[in-house]
């Protein structure tokens, strides 16, 4: 079966590189499925999971926004932060989720940045779901 090269890169360096059969992720405009030979495009990504299908196996990378660049033979994801499912510390992600939920409950107070707390909660939930393989 044909494959496409996928690279996930953050400011700290590469996180994932492999040849895969299919990539699926969430862009700002909706779900994307990318196969080898896909038309060139660039799209902003949501906080979410990037799923790469290789044979009968699916590998998942949690990304915290960024951009997706597609060429017929290569997909490059430039993410603000990214972790493979193996690298995610589930306990730490659960604690981050609790902290973000607490901040959102305290949003009546003036010193709480609601949008920042909301994004932190989305990132934590994404990391937990990727770590649990969902």
C-alpha positions in Angstrom: 0.0 0.0 0.0 1.2 3.6 -0.7 2.4 5.7 2.2 3.0 9.3 3.0 5.7 10.7 5.1 4.5 12.5 8.3 6.5 14.8 10.5 5.2 16.4 13.7 7.5 19.3 14.8 7.4 21.6 17.8 9.7 24.6 18.7 11.6 22.0 20.9 12.3 19.8 17.9 10.7 16.7 16.1 8.2 14.7 18.0 7.1 12.1 15.4 8.3 10.9 12.0 7.1 8.0 10.0 5.7 6.8 6.7 2.0 6.1 7.2 -1.0 5.0 5.1 -3.4 7.7 6.4 -3.5 10.8 8.6 -6.6 12.1 10.3 -6.9 15.2 12.4 -9.1 18.2 13.3 -8.5 21.4 11.5 -10.3 24.7 12.4 -12.7 23.9 9.5 -13.4 20.3 10.5 -12.1 16.8 10.3 -9.4 16.0 7.7 -8.4 12.6 6.3 -5.2 12.6 4.3 -4.0 9.8 2.0 -0.9 9.7 -0.2 -1.3 11.9 -3.3 -3.6 14.4 -1.4 -3.8 17.9 -3.0 -1.5 20.5 -1.4 -3.0 22.6 1.3 -2.3 24.4 4.6 -4.8 24.4 7.5 -4.8 25.7 11.1 -5.3 22.9 13.6 -7.4 22.7 16.7 -6.3 21.2 20.0 -6.8 17.5 19.3 -5.4 14.2 18.3 -3.6 13.4 15.1 -4.1 9.7 14.2 -1.7 7.9 11.8 -2.7 4.6 10.4 0.2 2.2 9.7 -0.9 -1.3 8.5 -3.3 -2.6 11.3 -2.0 -0.2 13.9 -2.9 3.4 14.8 -0.5 5.8 16.4 -1.8 8.9 18.1 -0.1 12.3 18.8 -1.7 14.9 21.0 -1.2 18.4 19.5 -2.0 21.8 21.1 -2.9 23.7 17.9 -0.6 24.7 15.1 -0.6 24.2 11.4 -0.8 21.4 9.0 0.9 21.5 5.6 0.0 18.8 3.1 1.9 17.9 -0.1 1.3 14.9 -2.2 4.1 12.9 -0.6 4.5 14.6 2.8 2.5 15.9 5.7 4.2 18.4 8.1 2.5 19.4 11.4 4.0 22.5 13.1 2.5 22.3 16.6 2.9 24.6 19.6 3.2 21.4 21.7 2.9 17.8 20.8 3.3 14.4 22.6 2.9 10.8 21.5 0.5 8.7 23.5 3.5 6.9 25.1 5.0 10.2 26.4 1.9 11.5 28.1 2.0 11.4 31.9 -1.6 10.6 32.7 -1.4 11.7 36.3 0.0 15.1 35.4 -2.7 15.5 32.7 -5.4 14.7 35.3 -4.0 17.2 37.7 -3.8 19.9 35.0 -7.5 19.1 34.2 -8.4 19.6 37.8 -6.5 22.9 38.0 -8.2 24.2 34.9 -11.7 23.2 36.1 -11.0 24.9 39.4 -10.0 28.1 37.6 -13.2 28.0 35.5 -15.3 27.6 38.7 -13.6 30.7 40.1 -14.2 32.8 37.0 -16.3 35.2 39.0 -13.0 36.5 40.4 -11.4 39.3 38.4 -7.9 37.8 38.3 -8.9 34.6 36.5 -8.2 34.6 32.7 -11.2 32.6 31.5 -10.0 31.9 28.0 -6.6 30.8 29.2 -8.2 28.4 31.7 -10.6 27.1 29.0 -7.6 26.3 26.6 -5.7 24.6 29.5 -8.8 22.4 30.1 -9.0 21.5 26.4 -5.3 20.6 26.3 -5.6 18.5 29.4 -8.7 16.6 28.2 -6.9 16.0 24.8 -3.8 14.6 26.5 -5.9 12.3 28.7 -7.9 11.0 25.8 -4.8 10.3 23.8 -3.0 8.7 26.7 -6.1 6.4 27.2 -6.1 5.6 23.5 -9.5 7.1 22.7 
